[in-house]
């Protein structure tokens, strides 16, 4: 598989401001694989897994001297460690003393390449890990673009990668890309599920992998809380919130409702459980904004939000949507109130833009996502079929006429219709580039970008 995170790792390697790196992401998105694959570009790799070999952690507990730590690790593992070595600390959440030692690597041994990964790292870091001494990279499931490459569709990926104008996509590419997107909705982007599909072309094996990942997540609920007796009572609440996700997204109004978790449930009873899932990177929170102004975060309403799944394939499997919908026209897009399409678009936005997306409502109107792009704020509507009536977008543009451009993602072809950019769903990964192209055509957006 080709993972685009490798390009980010290469940039980290050559940066003169490089610090120890923490690669964040949910369980089984491919963090360990990515670091080991990156290690092939080094002459030497020293790999340490604190979950498999907990005794390594003792070296960090007895001293803060980086040279002594490396000497002990070298002797214990039989590996030579030099400043040219990629040092991988895996499952580092199992060793708090190793996490804390990263600041000493930063301050006293910046010449070493140190990269870390682990499951539930977000939970560990949320407890007060001293930032400022490490670099972070976030890793998610395979994007649709990465799926195309893994599936052997280099020609389709190559076509998308070469789009440099807002013009209709020929049917010879449009139709196959739409079919491949349906398949991506079935498999999702978890590497093992994609691998089973590309190797065996057997959906039952894909479903089995997805079931295994969902089961592993649920075991994590209990495993983490067993370590803290005071938190054990939260396991049931986390499980209830997790299991409510499909029903939350199945409603027309996808705002998260605690009452959908359990009858009579209140925010103060379940908000910690929901935050646990967010810190574990298993769910994504999208907040409502009161108005589209900069800085967007200042207008977020923290008590009004939507919750999405970390992966569209896991959502499809958790909701028990049959893969047979793949063969039934666009049913896979339209079933489940278009939740799969929205979830997929959110995953794509998170990979492309620095700022996290929000959403906007003005009853009865709702815009699915509002994305900050440089100093512009772009409303984004997701349509799961060719029915692209956009009453909400029209209302938004009328209310905020300074908006430079709106985006509508659907099964329609690529075009610029006044101030509305129509983007096929399968081209969601291109949205940043398409905005770069479309905004100058309208004479809108960042003046510096228009001069490029």
C-alpha positions in Angstrom: 0.0 0.0 0.0 1.0 3.6 -0.6 0.3 5.9 2.4 0.6 9.6 1.9 1.7 10.0 5.5 5.2 8.9 4.4 5.6 12.2 2.6 4.9 14.0 5.9 7.5 11.8 7.7 10.1 12.6 5.1 9.4 16.3 5.7 9.9 15.8 9.4 13.2 14.0 8.8 14.8 16.9 6.9 13.3 19.7 9.0 16.0 21.7 10.9 13.5 22.3 13.6 12.8 18.5 14.1 11.7 17.3 17.5 10.8 13.8 18.6 7.7 12.8 16.7 4.4 11.3 18.0 2.2 9.7 15.4 -1.4 9.9 16.6 -4.3 7.9 15.4 -6.9 5.2 16.3 -6.0 1.6 16.7 -5.2 -0.3 13.5 -5.0 2.6 11.1 -1.4 1.6 10.2 0.8 3.7 12.4 3.4 0.9 13.2 3.5 -0.1 9.5 4.0 3.5 8.4 7.0 4.0 10.8 8.6 0.7 9.8 8.1 1.5 6.1 9.6 4.9 6.7 12.5 3.1 8.4 13.4 1.4 5.2 14.8 4.8 4.1 17.4 4.7 6.9 20.5 2.7 7.2 19.5 1.4 10.6 16.3 1.1 12.6 16.0 0.4 16.3 12.5 -0.7 17.2 11.1 -1.0 20.7 7.6 -2.1 21.7 6.8 -1.2 25.3 3.7 -3.4 25.3 5.6 -6.6 24.2 8.7 -5.8 26.2 7.7 -3.8 29.2 11.2 -4.2 30.7 12.5 -1.6 28.3 10.5 0.9 30.3 12.8 0.4 33.3 15.6 2.2 31.5 13.5 5.4 31.5 12.6 5.1 35.1 16.1 5.0 36.5 17.6 7.9 34.7 16.9 11.0 32.5 20.3 10.9 30.8 19.5 10.2 27.2 23.0 8.7 26.5 22.5 6.2 29.3 19.0 5.4 28.1 20.3 4.7 24.6 23.2 2.7 25.8 21.0 0.5 27.8 18.5 0.0 25.0 21.4 -0.8 22.6 22.8 -3.4 25.0 19.4 -5.0 25.7 18.3 -5.2 22.1 21.7 -5.9 20.5 21.1 -3.1 18.1 23.6 -0.3 17.4 22.1 3.1 17.9 23.7 6.2 16.3 22.4 9.6 15.3 21.6 8.2 11.9 19.3 5.5 13.3 15.5 5.8 13.2 14.5 5.0 16.8 10.9 3.7 17.0 9.1 3.7 20.3 5.9 1.7 19.7 2.9 1.4 22.1 4.6 4.2 24.0 1.3 4.8 25.9 2.3 1.8 28.0 5.4 3.6 29.4 4.7 7.1 30.8 8.4 7.5 31.7 9.4 7.0 28.1 6.8 9.6 27.0 8.1 12.1 29.5 11.7 11.4 28.4 10.9 12.7 25.0 11.5 16.2 26.2 15.1 15.2 27.2 15.7 13.9 23.7 14.5 17.2 22.4 16.6 19.3 24.7 19.8 17.2 25.0 19.9 14.9 22.0 18.1 16.7 19.1 20.4 14.9 16.5 18.5 11.6 17.1 15.5 10.6 15.0 12.9 9.5 17.5 9.4 8.5 16.3 6.6 7.1 18.5 3.2 5.5 18.0 0.7 3.7 20.2 -3.0 2.8 20.7 -5.1 5.2 22.7 -2.3 7.8 22.7 -4.9 10.6 22.6 -6.1 9.4 26.0 -2.6 9.5 27.5 -1.7 12.8 26.0 -5.0 14.4 27.2 -3.9 13.9 30.8 -1.4 16.6 30.7 1.6 15.5 28.6 4.0 18.5 28.3 3.6 19.7 24.7 6.2 21.9 23.0 8.9 19.4 23.1 7.5 17.0 20.5 6.1 17.2 16.9 2.8 15.6 16.1 1.4 13.9 13.0 -2.2 12.6 12.8 -2.9 9.4 10.8 -6.3 8.1 9.8 -7.6 5.3 7.7 -6.8 5.1 4.0 -8.3 7.9 2.0 -10.3 7.2 -1.1 -7.2 8.2 -3.1 -5.0 5.7 -1.2 -7.7 3.1 -1.7 -7.6 3.5 -5.5 -3.8 2.9 -5.4 -4.2 -0.1 -3.1 -6.9 -1.5 -5.4 -4.7 -1.3 -8.5 -6.6 1.6 -10.0 -3.5 3.7 -10.7 -5.1 5.1 -13.9 -8.1 6.5 -12.0 -5.9 8.0 -9.3 -3.6 9.4 -12.0 -6.5 11.1 -13.7 -7.7 12.7 -10.5 -4.2 13.7 -9.6 -3.8 15.6 -12.9 -7.1 17.7 -12.7 -6.1 21.3 -13.0 -9.3 22.9 -14.3 -13.0 23.0 -13.4 -14.5 21.1 -16.2 -16.7 18.0 -16.6 -15.0 14.6 -16.0 -15.4 12.2 -19.0 -17.7 9.3 -18.5 -14.8 6.9 -19.1 -13.4 8.1 -15.7 -16.5 9.4 -14.0 -18.5 6.1 -13.9 -15.7 3.8 -12.8 -14.7 6.3 -10.0 -18.3 6.3 -8.7 -18.3 2.5 -8.6 -15.0 2.5 -6.8 -16.3 4.9 -4.3 -19.3 2.6 -3.5 -16.7 -0.1 -2.9 -14.8 2.2 -0.6 -18.0 2.8 1.4 -18.2 -1.0 1.8 -14.6 -1.7 2.8 -13.7 1.6 4.5 -10.1 2.6 4.9 -8.8 0.4 7.6 -5.6 -1.2 6.1 -6.4 -4.8 7.0 -9.9 -4.6 5.5 -8.6 -3.0 2.3 -5.9 -5.7 2.1 -8.4 -8.5 2.4 -10.5 -6.9 -0.4 -7.5 -6.3 -2.8 -6.1 -9.8 -2.1 -9.2 -12.0 -2.0 -12.2 -9.9 -3.4 -14.3 -11.5 -0.7 -16.7 -9.2 1.1 -17.3 -11.8 3.8 -13.6 -11.6 4.7 -13.8 -7.8 4.8 -16.8 -7.9 7.1 -15.0 -10.4 9.4 -12.0 -8.0 9.6 -14.3 -5.0 10.4 -16.1 -7.0 13.0 -12.7 -7.9 14.6 -11.7 -4.2 14.7 -15.0 -3.2 16.2 -14.6 -5.9 18.8 -11.1 -4.8 19.6 -12.3 -1.3 20.2 -14.9 -2.5 22.6 -12.3 -4.5 24.5 -10.3 -1.3 24.8 -13.1 0.3 26.6 -12.8 -2.3 29.4 -9.0 -2.7 29.2 -8.3 0.9 29.8 -10.8 1.3 32.6 -9.7 -1.9 34.4 -6.5 -0.1 35.0 -8.3 2.6 36.9 -10.8 1.3 39.4 -12.5 4.7 39.7 -13.4 4.6 36.0 -14.7 1.1 35.7 -18.3 2.2 36.0 -17.8 4.3 32.9 -17.4 1.3 30.6 -21.1 0.7 30.2 -21.6 4.4 29.4 -18.9 4.4 26.8 -20.4 1.3 25.2 -23.9 2.8 25.2 -22.6 6.0 23.5 -20.6 3.9 21.0 -23.5 1.7 20.1 -25.8 4.8 19.6 -23.6 6.1 16.8 -25.6 4.6 13.9 -28.9 5.8 15.3 -27.5 9.3 15.9 -26.5 9.5 12.2 -29.6 7.9 10.9 -31.7 11.0 11.8 -32.4 13.8 9.4 -31.0 16.2 12.0 -27.8 14.6 13.0 -27.2 16.7 16.1 -26.0 14.4 18.9 -28.7 13.7 21.3 -27.9 12.2 24.7 -31.5 10.9 24.9 -30.7 8.7 21.9 -28.0 7.0 24.0 -30.5 5.9 26.7 -34.0 7.1 27.6 -33.7 9.9 30.0 -29.9 10.3 29.7 -28.4 13.7 30.4 -25.3 15.3 29.2 -23.6 15.4 32.7 -24.0 11.6 32.9 -22.5 10.7 29.5 -20.3 13.6 28.4 -17.1 12.0 29.9 -17.9 8.8 28.1 -18.3 10.6 24.8 -15.0 12.5 25.4 -13.2 9.3 26.0 -14.2 8.1 22.6 -13.1 11.4 21.0 -9.7 11.3 22.8 -9.3 7.7 21.6 -9.9 9.0 18.1 -12.8 6.6 17.6 -15.3 9.4 16.9 -15.1 12.9 15.5 -16.9 15.9 17.0 -18.2 18.6 14.6 -19.5 21.7 16.5 -22.2 24.0 15.4 -21.2 27.7 14.8 -23.4 30.6 15.5 -22.1 32.5 12.5 -19.3 32.0 9.9 -16.7 34.5 11.2 -13.0 34.4 12.0 -11.7 32.9 14.1 -14.2 30.1 13.6 -13.5 28.5 16.9 -14.7 31.6 18.7 -18.2 30.9 17.4 -18.4 27.2 18.1 -21.3 26.2 20.4 -19.8 23.6 22.5 -23.2 22.2 23.6 -24.3 21.6 20.1 -22.4 19.1 17.9 -22.6 16.1 15.6 -20.6 12.9 16.1 -19.1 10.9 13.2 -17.3 7.6 13.0 -13.6 7.4 12.5 -14.0 5.2 9.4 -16.9 5.0 6.9 -16.5 1.2 6.5 -16.6 0.6 10.2 -19.7 2.8 10.4 -21.3 0.8 7.5 -20.5 -2.5 9.4 -21.6 -1.3 12.8 -24.9 -0.2 11.3 -25.2 -3.6 9.7 -25.8 -2.1 6.2 -25.5 -5.0 3.7 -22.8 -4.7 1.0 -25.5 -5.8 -1.5 -26.5 -2.1 -1.7 -23.3 -1.7 -3.7 -25.1 -3.2 -6.7 -28.3 -1.2 -6.3 -27.6 2.1 -8.1 -26.8 4.8 -5.7 -28.6 3.2 -2.8 -25.3 3.0 -0.8 -25.1 6.8 -0.9 -28.8 7.5 -0.1 -29.6 4.9 2.5 -29.0 5.8 6.2 -30.0 9.4 5.5 -26.8 9.9 3.5 -24.7 9.3 6.7 -22.0 7.3 4.9 -21.5 10.1 2.4 -21.2 12.7 5.2 -18.9 10.6 7.2 -16.7 10.0 4.2 -16.5 13.7 3.3 -15.6 14.6 6.9 -12.7 12.1 6.8 -11.5 13.8 3.6 -11.7 17.3 5.0 -9.8 16.3 8.1 -6.9 15.1 5.9 -6.7 18.3 3.8 -7.3 21.3 6.0 -5.5 22.6 9.1 -8.7 23.9 10.7 -11.4 21.4 11.8 -14.8 21.8 10.0 -17.9 22.9 11.8 -21.5 23.0 10.7 -24.1 25.8 10.5 -27.9 25.9 11.1 -30.6 28.5 10.9 -33.8 26.6 11.4 -35.0 25.0 9.2 -31.8 25.3 7.1 -28.6 23.4 7.8 -25.2 23.4 6.0 -23.4 20.1 6.6 -20.0 21.5 7.0 -18.3 24.9 7.2 -14.6 24.8 6.4 -12.0 27.5 7.1 -9.7 27.8 4.1 -7.0 30.3 4.6 -9.0 33.4 5.6 -12.1 32.3 3.7 -15.0 30.4 5.2 -16.5 27.9 2.7 -20.0 26.3 3.2 -20.0 22.6 2.1 -23.2 20.7 1.4 -23.2 16.9 0.9 -25.8 15.4 -1.4 -26.0 11.7 -1.6 -27.8 11.6 -5.0 -28.3 13.6 -8.1 -31.1 15.6 -6.4 -29.0 18.7 -5.7 -31.7 21.1 -4.6 -29.7 23.3 -2.3 -32.2 25.4 -0.3 -29.8 25.6 2.7 -26.9 26.8 0.6 -29.0 29.4 -1.1 -30.2 30.7 2.3 -26.6 30.8 3.6 -25.4 32.7 0.6 -28.2 35.2 0.8 -27.6 35.7 4.5 -23.8 36.0 4.1 -23.3 37.5 0.6 -19.5 38.0 1.2 -19.0 34.3 1.0 -16.7 33.8 -1.9 -17.8 30.3 -2.9 -20.0 27.4 -1.8 -19.3 23.7 -2.4 -21.8 21.0 -3.2 -20.6 17.4 -3.2 -22.9 15.0 -5.0 -23.0 12.4 -7.8 -23.2 15.2 -10.3 -20.2 16.1 -12.5 -17.5 18.8 -11.8 -18.6 22.3 -12.7 -18.8 25.9 -11.4 -22.3 27.1 -11.3 -22.1 30.8 -10.3 -20.8 30.8 -6.8 -21.5 27.1 -6.3 -18.7 24.6 -7.0 -20.2 21.2 -7.9 -17.7 18.4 -6.9 -18.4 14.7 -7.5 -18.2 12.8 -4.2 -15.3 10.7 -5.4 -13.3 13.9 -5.8 -13.6 15.0 -2.2 -9.9 14.4 -1.6 -9.2 17.1 -4.3 -11.3 19.8 -2.6 -8.4 21.9 -1.4 -6.9 22.0 -4.9 -10.2 22.6 -6.5 -10.7 25.6 -4.3 -7.3 26.8 -5.3 -8.5 26.7 -8.9 -12.1 28.0 -8.6 -11.6 31.0 -6.3 -9.3 32.9 -8.6 -11.7 32.2 -11.5 -14.3 34.1 -9.5 -11.8 36.8 -8.5 -12.5 35.9 -4.9 -10.5 34.6 -1.9 -6.9 35.3 -0.8 -5.3 37.9 -3.1 -1.9 36.3 -2.6 -3.2 33.0 -3.8 -4.8 34.7 -6.9 -1.4 36.0 -7.9 0.2 32.6 -7.9 
